[in-house]
């Protein structure tokens, strides 16, 4: 097992948790998801994130999902790194899932702040205790997602957390607006006040084009076309700015549609089902579902993506033929 390091880069897909229509965990769809992410070129996969419906799983189910993803990702032709979201109301649950995941072969874990943190000192203190809970030998990812979690990290607070915790190796950046935050963190590194840190970006990829230009190392999000994320990251790193933006622009209407609060996971699972990657778009209850009108709108957006993105078009055609 190669543990996660500050040099991690590329695209880590945020995986949904596949369910059967009756709510049972669908391990065969987990297998297909992992195979798909590897085939298109993802460097890693992150499970039990916010859109992985982790709060709807009991402790045994969370461990089942995490270990199944880990074992499948390590057994394929292309091994991918696996990060497991271990955020929990209490540190006992966090420690248990973190240790089970690492023992199974995970490469690191991800921790989000609880929504009750308000001051900088509270935030810094919480993550110091979280790192103590999971163990100093476990590489971890700091999730910064104020739009959903209602906890605001300043760049200085992120620097303090990272410098206090050698095992914090990555920031999952999901602030909005957050481009200046990326620039500030990279400037800290230039002046020597922040050690090396991988920065991967979420938010459904909504700002990935400019996040890469500000110094991000890649993407970590669940947009249903990881090929787009991979290609934008690759083109940006190659300095092909116009090509990266042209490709990004072709997907932007669907990315925007996914960003609707409360509807994003429904859209994402529907698209993954349409692509033949998961068997069902079912979510654990309580859940939202797409109306027939919404599905027709997504179908229309998929047809537009297929006309301009060759990789996406080939995958859609293959799914239709299957």
C-alpha positions in Angstrom: 0.0 0.0 0.0 1.3 3.4 -1.0 -0.1 6.0 1.4 -1.4 9.4 0.3 1.3 12.1 0.1 1.4 15.9 -0.5 2.5 15.0 -4.1 -0.9 13.5 -4.9 -2.3 15.0 -8.1 -4.7 14.3 -11.0 -8.3 13.3 -10.7 -9.9 11.5 -7.7 -13.5 10.7 -8.4 -15.9 11.2 -5.6 -17.9 7.9 -5.8 -21.6 7.7 -5.0 -22.7 4.7 -3.0 -24.7 2.5 -5.3 -27.9 1.0 -3.9 -30.5 -1.5 -5.2 -34.0 -0.1 -5.5 -34.9 -1.6 -2.1 -32.0 0.3 -0.4 -29.5 -2.5 -0.1 -25.9 -1.8 -1.0 -25.1 -2.8 -4.6 -21.6 -4.3 -4.5 -21.7 -5.3 -8.2 -22.3 -1.6 -9.1 -19.4 -0.7 -6.8 -17.2 -3.1 -8.9 -18.4 -1.4 -12.2 -17.8 2.1 -10.8 -14.2 1.2 -9.8 -13.5 -0.4 -13.2 -14.9 2.6 -15.0 -12.9 5.1 -13.0 -9.7 3.1 -13.7 -10.5 2.7 -17.4 -11.0 6.5 -18.0 -7.8 7.3 -16.2 -8.6 8.5 -12.6 -5.7 8.5 -10.2 -7.9 7.7 -7.3 -11.4 7.4 -5.8 -12.9 8.9 -2.7 -15.7 7.1 -1.0 -18.2 8.0 1.7 -18.0 11.7 1.0 -20.9 14.1 1.4 -22.6 12.8 -1.8 -21.8 9.2 -0.8 -24.8 9.2 1.5 -22.5 8.2 4.4 -24.9 9.5 7.1 -27.5 7.1 5.8 -25.3 4.0 6.5 -24.8 2.3 9.8 -21.2 1.7 11.1 -21.1 -1.8 9.7 -22.4 -0.7 6.3 -19.9 2.1 6.1 -17.0 -0.3 6.8 -18.5 -2.7 4.2 -18.6 0.0 1.5 -15.1 1.3 2.3 -13.4 -2.1 2.3 -15.2 -3.2 -0.9 -14.0 -0.1 -2.8 -10.5 -0.5 -1.4 -10.2 -4.2 -2.3 -11.6 -3.7 -5.8 -9.4 -0.7 -6.5 -6.3 -2.6 -5.6 -7.1 -5.7 -7.6 -7.7 -4.2 -11.0 -5.2 -3.8 -13.9 -4.7 -0.1 -12.8 -4.4 0.3 -9.1 -6.0 3.5 -7.8 -5.5 5.2 -4.5 -8.6 5.2 -2.3 -9.5 7.9 0.3 -12.3 7.1 2.7 -14.5 9.9 4.3 -14.6 9.2 8.0 -16.3 12.4 9.3 -18.6 11.6 12.2 -20.2 13.4 15.2 -17.9 11.6 17.6 -14.2 10.6 17.5 -14.9 7.0 18.5 -16.8 6.4 15.2 -14.2 8.3 13.2 -11.4 6.3 14.7 -13.1 3.0 14.1 -13.8 3.6 10.4 -10.4 5.2 9.8 -8.6 2.2 11.3 -10.8 -0.3 9.5 -10.3 1.4 6.2 -6.5 1.7 6.6 -6.3 -1.9 7.7 -8.1 -2.9 4.5 -5.6 -1.0 2.4 -6.9 2.5 2.0 -4.4 5.2 1.2 -5.8 7.9 3.4 -9.0 9.4 5.0 -10.9 12.6 4.7 -12.3 14.7 7.5 -14.9 17.5 7.3 -15.6 19.9 10.2 -18.9 19.6 12.2 -21.2 22.6 11.5 -21.0 23.9 15.1 -17.5 25.3 14.8 -17.4 29.1 14.6 -14.1 30.6 15.8 -10.6 30.0 14.3 -9.5 28.5 17.7 -12.4 26.0 17.7 -11.6 24.9 14.1 -7.9 24.5 14.8 -8.6 22.6 18.1 -11.1 20.3 16.5 -8.7 19.1 13.8 -5.9 18.6 16.3 -8.1 16.3 18.2 -9.3 14.6 15.1 -5.8 13.8 14.0 -5.0 12.4 17.5 -8.2 10.3 17.2 -7.3 8.6 13.9 -3.6 8.3 14.7 -0.6 10.2 13.5 0.3 7.4 11.0 -2.9 8.0 9.0 -2.6 10.5 6.1 -5.7 12.7 6.0 -7.5 15.2 3.8 -8.9 18.4 5.1 -12.3 19.1 3.5 -13.1 22.8 3.2 -16.7 23.1 2.0 -18.4 26.1 3.7 -21.4 26.2 1.4 -22.7 23.0 2.9 -20.9 22.7 6.2 -21.2 26.3 7.3 -17.6 26.4 8.6 -15.3 29.0 7.1 -11.6 28.4 6.9 -9.3 31.4 6.2 -6.1 30.6 4.4 -4.2 31.3 7.7 -6.3 28.7 9.6 -5.7 26.1 6.9 -1.9 26.9 7.2 -2.1 26.5 10.9 -3.9 23.1 10.7 -1.5 21.8 8.1 1.6 23.0 9.9 0.4 21.5 13.2 -0.4 18.1 11.6 2.3 16.5 9.5 -0.2 13.8 8.5 -2.5 16.3 6.8 -1.3 15.9 3.2 -4.2 17.3 1.1 -6.8 20.0 1.0 -10.1 19.3 -0.7 -10.9 22.8 -1.8 -14.6 23.6 -2.2 -14.9 27.2 -1.2 -17.0 29.4 -3.4 -15.7 31.9 -4.2 -12.4 30.4 -3.5 -9.9 31.2 -6.2 -8.1 33.7 -4.1 -7.8 31.1 -1.3 -5.8 28.8 -3.6 -3.5 31.7 -4.6 -3.0 32.6 -0.9 -2.0 29.1 0.0 0.4 28.8 -2.9 1.9 32.1 -1.9 2.4 30.8 1.6 4.4 28.0 0.1 6.5 30.4 -1.9 7.5 32.3 1.2 8.2 29.2 3.1 5.5 29.5 5.7 3.5 26.4 4.4 4.9 23.0 3.7 4.0 21.1 0.5 0.3 20.4 0.3 -1.8 18.7 -2.4 -4.9 20.8 -3.4 -7.7 19.0 -5.2 -10.9 20.8 -6.0 -14.6 19.8 -5.7 -17.8 21.7 -6.1 -18.8 19.5 -9.0 -16.0 20.9 -11.1 -17.8 24.2 -11.4 -14.6 26.3 -11.2 -12.0 23.7 -12.2 -10.9 25.6 -15.3 -9.6 28.6 -13.2 -8.8 26.5 -10.1 -6.1 24.7 -12.1 -4.7 28.0 -13.3 -4.5 29.2 -9.7 -2.3 26.3 -8.7 -4.6 23.3 -7.9 -3.1 19.9 -8.4 -6.3 18.4 -9.8 -9.9 17.5 -9.2 -11.8 15.6 -6.5 -15.4 15.6 -7.3 -18.2 13.4 -8.5 -19.3 14.9 -11.8 -20.7 12.0 -13.9 -18.1 12.5 -16.7 -14.7 12.1 -14.9 -13.2 12.1 -18.4 -13.9 15.8 -18.6 -12.2 16.4 -15.2 -9.2 14.3 -16.3 -8.8 16.1 -19.7 -9.2 19.6 -18.2 -6.5 18.8 -15.6 -4.2 17.4 -18.3 -4.7 20.2 -20.7 -4.2 22.9 -18.0 -1.0 21.3 -16.8 0.2 21.2 -20.4 -0.4 25.0 -20.8 -3.2 24.4 -23.4 -5.5 27.0 -21.9 -7.9 27.5 -24.8 -8.3 23.8 -25.3 -9.0 23.3 -21.6 -11.6 26.0 -21.5 -13.3 24.9 -24.7 -13.8 21.4 -23.4 -14.9 22.7 -20.0 -17.4 25.0 -21.6 -19.0 22.1 -23.5 -19.9 20.4 -20.1 -20.7 23.6 -18.2 -24.5 23.4 -18.7 -24.7 19.9 -17.2 -22.2 20.8 -14.4 -24.5 23.8 -13.6 -27.6 21.6 -13.6 -26.0 19.2 -11.2 -25.2 22.1 -8.8 -28.9 22.7 -7.9 -29.2 22.3 -4.1 -31.0 19.0 -3.3 -31.0 17.8 -6.8 -27.3 17.1 -7.5 -27.0 13.5 -6.4 -30.3 12.6 -8.2 -28.9 14.0 -11.4 -25.5 12.4 -10.9 -26.9 8.9 -10.2 -29.3 9.2 -13.1 -26.5 10.0 -15.5 -24.3 7.2 -14.2 -27.2 4.8 -14.6 -27.8 6.1 -18.2 -24.2 5.5 -18.9 -24.5 1.8 -17.7 -22.1 2.2 -14.8 -24.5 1.7 -11.9 -27.6 -0.5 -12.1 -30.0 1.9 -10.3 -30.2 5.6 -9.5 -31.8 4.8 -6.1 -30.8 6.7 -3.0 -31.3 5.8 0.6 -34.3 7.4 2.1 -34.9 10.2 2.9 -34.1 11.1 -0.7 -35.1 13.3 -3.6 -36.0 12.0 -7.1 -36.1 13.5 -10.6 -39.4 14.2 -12.2 -40.0 13.1 -15.8 -39.5 16.7 -16.9 -36.2 16.9 -15.1 -35.0 13.7 -16.6 -35.9 15.0 -20.1 -33.9 18.1 -19.4 -30.9 16.0 -18.4 -31.3 13.8 -21.5 -31.2 17.0 -23.6 -28.0 18.2 -21.9 -26.4 14.7 -22.4 -27.2 14.9 -26.1 -25.4 18.3 -26.3 -22.3 16.9 -24.4 -22.2 13.9 -26.8 -22.1 16.2 -29.8 -18.9 18.1 -28.7 -17.0 15.7 -26.5 -15.6 12.6 -28.3 -14.8 10.6 -25.2 -18.2 11.2 -23.7 -19.9 10.3 -27.0 -18.1 7.0 -27.3 -19.1 6.0 -23.8 -22.7 7.0 -24.3 -22.8 5.0 -27.5 -21.3 2.0 -25.9 -23.8 2.1 -23.0 -26.7 2.4 -25.5 -25.4 -0.6 -27.5 -25.1 -2.6 -24.3 
